[in-house]
């Protein structure tokens, strides 16, 4: 029986990115098959009720961990604070994980929701976690990104 794993839906080829495109990752497809994993597709922004396409978003202060603590700030390109929406999406992803028994997530690096090590803050790529990645990490999930798959596939 396959083990369920949360996966950013854009990495699976679904057009859920902010600009309506995908980030289909063939390494991911091979990794899932090789390791007998059942992908549970999630898009935190869509689960939060944000449209696709949507305006580009980034952190203006802190990162997802800070957002969870009430210290970070995440805005769209027009300056609207969307931190609450991103936290709502993160909670919905956590609910999906609970319903499906997932304890691992493969998330889109550099995303304001899904970044596992790097995110954008004020247009600059910096160390940090996205909102969903931060929530999942705080709950003890194993987090991977598409950048980790060649290291993990060994």
N, C-alpha and C positions, 0 to 999 in steps of 0.2 A: 504494500500500500504506500502510495506516494506521501511524502511529508509536505504539508502546506507551508508556503512562504509568501509573505506580502511582497509585492513587486510594484514599483511605480509603473502605472499603465503606459506611460509614454515609451518606456524601455521595451515594452512588449509590442510596440508598433501601433498603438492606439493614438489618435490625433487629439491628445489632451494637453499638450504644452500651451503656454500662454498665447502663442501666436497661431494656434490651431494645427501645428505640425506634430510630428512624433520624433522620438530618438531611438528608433528600433535598433536593438543591439543583438547582433547575431551571436556574440560571445555569451550573452545571457541565455539565449535559447539553447545553446549547446550545454551550458553549465546546468540548466534546469534538467535537461534530458539525462545528462551524464550522472547527475546526483539524485535522480528519481524524485524531483521536487515538483509539487503542484503549485503553479503560480496563482495567487489571489490578487488580481489587478486592483490597484487603488490609485485615485488621484485626489489628494487632500483638498485641492482648490475646488474641484467639481463637487466633492462631498460637502464642502462648506457652502455650496450654492453659487459660487462665482461662475461667470459665463466663460465659454471657450469660443472664440478667442477672448482674451482679457488683456488689460494693460499690464505691462511689465512691472514687477514688484521687486523690492530689495529692502534690506535692513537699513535704517537710518541711524540706529543705535543698537548696540549689542548684537545678539543672535537669538536663535530659538530658545536656548536655555535661559537667557535674560528675559525673553518674552514670557516664558512660563512663570518667572519670578515677578513679573510686572515691571521690569526694568528695561526691556528692549522695545524697539519700535520698528514696525514694518509698514512701508508705504508704497503706493503705486507711483507711477511716473508723474502723476498730477499732484502728488503730495498728500493724497487721502490715506489716513491711517487705517490699514486693514489687518492689524494685529489680531483683533477679536475674531475675524473671519478665518484667519489662518489657524488660530487655536481651535476654533470650532471644527475645522477640517481635520486637524490632528486628533481630536477626540473621536471623530467618526471613524478614522483609520484604526484607532485603538479598539473601538467597538467591533470593527470587521475582524481584527486579529483575535479578539476574544471569541467571537462567533465561530471562527474557523480553526481555532487551536494553533495559530501561528506564534512562534517565538523568535523568528528571524525575519528581517526585512532587507530587500535589495532595493535601494533607493537611488534616485537621480542626483548625482553629485552636482553641486553648485546651485541647486534649487533653493528658494527661500523656505519651502516646505521640507524638502527631502534631502538636502545637503547633509552628508554624514561627516565631512571634515572641512569643507570649504563652501563659503557662501559669498554673495555680493553684499557689500556694505557701501553705500554711497558711490556705486559704480566701480568699486575696487574689489577684486577677489581676495578674500581674507580667510584665515582660519575661523571655523565656527560651525555650528549646527543649524539646520533648518528647524522650523517649528515642530513638524511631525517627527523628525529624527530625534529632537531633544526629548519629546514626550515619550517616545518608544524607548530611548536609552534610559530614561528615568525609571522605566518600568522593567528594566533588565533584559530588553531585547538585544539580540545580536544584530548589528547593523553592518551591511555591506553596500558598496556602490558598484556601478559598472566598471569603475577603475580598479576594483579589487579582484575581478573575476579571473584574470590571468594568473594572479598570485594564488588564488584559492583553488583553481582547477587542477593543480598539480598532480 
